Amino acid sequence: MPLDINGWIDGITASGVVIFGIIFGLFFIYRSKKTKAKLVAFLGAANMFAGLMWLGVFTDFLSVLIIQQNMANNGTVAILSYIWFAPAIITAMYIGAELLTPKIKRYIVVVILIISILFEIIVFLYPLESFNFVPLPPTPPSINLIDYNVNLMTLAGILMGVMLLTVLIFLGIGFLYKAFQSSGVIRKNFLYLSVGSIFFCIFGLLEGLTVPGILVIIVRIGYLSSFWLMYLGLKV
């Protein structure tokens, strides 16, 4: 058995996030076709992108299970995950701009797109500098998966922080403000959207602060639940 209990928890939960992220995303897109709700399709895309943010851990997990060793720790694992962060943010911000500020949504999306492109370039060019990697045991078989998170003191970390803060303020607080201005079903929908956006930011941030273990299960379930909350807010 190449993995210890924390490695199994990390690998299984990461696999669940990737698989269920894709399944939920496809379901949302299917529902958008049935209900003619365009924004639900964007939520489905955002859900799949967000789920694929664990693709690096998932791939390393498969590597350990199949060939009994980790992937090369050259930054590829982190790239496989974080290339999906920017698309998830862009689609989520589009949904928010469409609902909150439809007249200037184009400008909001363009700004976040520019920041996202810069983030992607930095991550591709400087993966080892942009992420903190926890050293693996020096001798095989490995007992852990490659553990990493964005280095907040780098340009990539700063850009990621800016994008998460933007989602928290613009979507989380913006939808909450709209809820207070509304009543009935509309208020409930905006509350769902607000809580979902806040969960996305909080649990996404906690993912980078939590070491592999039992708490990872709670964090990743909370992360996946954020999109169901937003779906309930968009459901027609």
C-alpha positions, 0 to 999 in steps of 0.5 A, a space after each residue: 500500500 503506497 499511501 498512508 491514510 492522509 494520502 488516501 483521504 487526499 486522493 479520494 476526495 480530490 477524485 470526488 471533486 473532479 468527477 462530481 464537478 464534471 457531473 454536476 456541471 454537465 447536469 447544470 448545462 442539461 438543465 439550462 437547455 431544458 429550462 432555457 436558462 442561459 446563466 445555468 449553463 455558465 454555472 455548469 461551465 464554472 462548476 466543471 472548471 472549479 472541479 478540475 482545479 483538483 486535476 493535479 492531485 487526482 493525476 498524482 493519485 492515479 500515478 501512485 496507484 498505477 505505477 507506485 510513484 508520484 509524478 515528477 515534482 517539476 510544477 506540472 501537478 500545480 499547473 494541471 490544477 490552477 490553469 482552471 482557476 481563471 476560467 472558473 472565476 471568469 464564468 462566475 464573474 460573468 454570472 454576477 455581472 449579468 445579474 448585478 450590473 448588466 449595463 457594464 458587464 462587458 467592462 467587468 468581464 474584460 478587466 477580470 479576463 486581463 487579470 486572469 490571462 496574466 495569472 495563467 502566464 505567470 503560472 505557466 512560466 514560473 510554476 516552481 516559484 509560484 507554488 509552495 511544495 511540501 517535500 516528499 519522503 526521500 525514498 519510495 514507496 511514497 506515503 503521500 501525494 504531492 502537496 502544494 499551494 499558491 505562494 501568496 507572496 508571489 505575483 501569482 499569489 497576489 493575482 489569485 488573492 485579487 480574484 478571490 477577493 473580487 468574487 467575495 465582494 462583488 458576488 458574495 456581498 453584491 448578491 447579499 445586498 440585492 437580497 436585502 433590497 428584494 422580497 419573497 422568492 427573489 430574496 431567497 434566490 439572491 441569498 442562495 447566490 450570496 452564500 454560494 459565492 462566499 462558500 466558494 471563496 472561503 472553502 477555496 481559501 481553506 483548501 490552501 491552508 489545510 494539510 491533508 487529513 480529515 478536515 480536507 473532507 469537510 473543506 472539499 464538500 463545502 467547496 462542491 456545495 457552493 455550486 449547488 447553492 448557486 444553482 438553487 439561486 438560479 433555478 427557475 
